[in-house]
Structures are given as C-alpha cells and as structure tokens.
Amino acid sequence: MKKTSGEKAFSVINTVVMILMILSTLLPFLHVAAKSFSSKAAVVAGKITFWPVGLQAGTYRYVLSQAEFLNSFGVSVIITIVGTALAIFITVTAAYPLSKPRLLGRKVFLLTGG
C-alpha cells in the first residue's frame, strides 16, 4: 500500500518527536553516569558533559563497601517485591469479580453500558 504525503509527513514528525523524547530522557542519565565515573576535580570544575573525565571507580568501591548502602538496597528490594506482589494480588482479586456479567454494580465500576 502506498503512503499518502500526509502519512509520510506524520511519520517523519512522529519519528523526530520520539527521538527528541528519547534524548530528553537519556541524556540526563548519561550525564549523571559520566559524573559518577569522573574525578572529583573534574566534577567540581564543571568539565563533565556526557563522557567521564579523569576516569575512576573509587566512588563505587566506597559506596558498595558501606554497610548502610547494602542495608538500604536490601530494604528497597524487599519493599519492591512485596509491593509488586501486593499490587498484583489486589488487582486480581478486584478484576475477577468485575469480569462476571452478573455482578451487581458492575456498570458503576467499569463505566460501561453493558
């Protein structure tokens, strides 16, 4: 099937917008990662953009060796797992009855006519 000029224009505009959205979310992460691998002097001087200056990994070694970090990371993992399991359980227990057509008040919750 041949695309019309309007479809081609939409496709180009859509691609450009998506690329701009990707860059607007990806570049801050790259900047932070570059800072985390750069030397303290380069960070303080503001020389970092998207590539590390004075490459070092001492910061990661220091952070990963701290008991507080490992404890906090463990708590975050537990909260994420328990929260996800709880959300799935609540969703399933609410969705199953709503899937039954004879449920009284179903229309109110689903905002449908049928």
Secondary structure, 3 states (H helix, E strand, C coil): CCCCHHHHHHHHHHHHHHHHHHHHHHHHHHHHHHHHCCCHHHHHHCCCCCCCCCCCCHHHHHHHHCHHHHHHHHHHHHHHHHHHHHHHHHHHHHHHHHCCCCCCCHHHHHCCCC
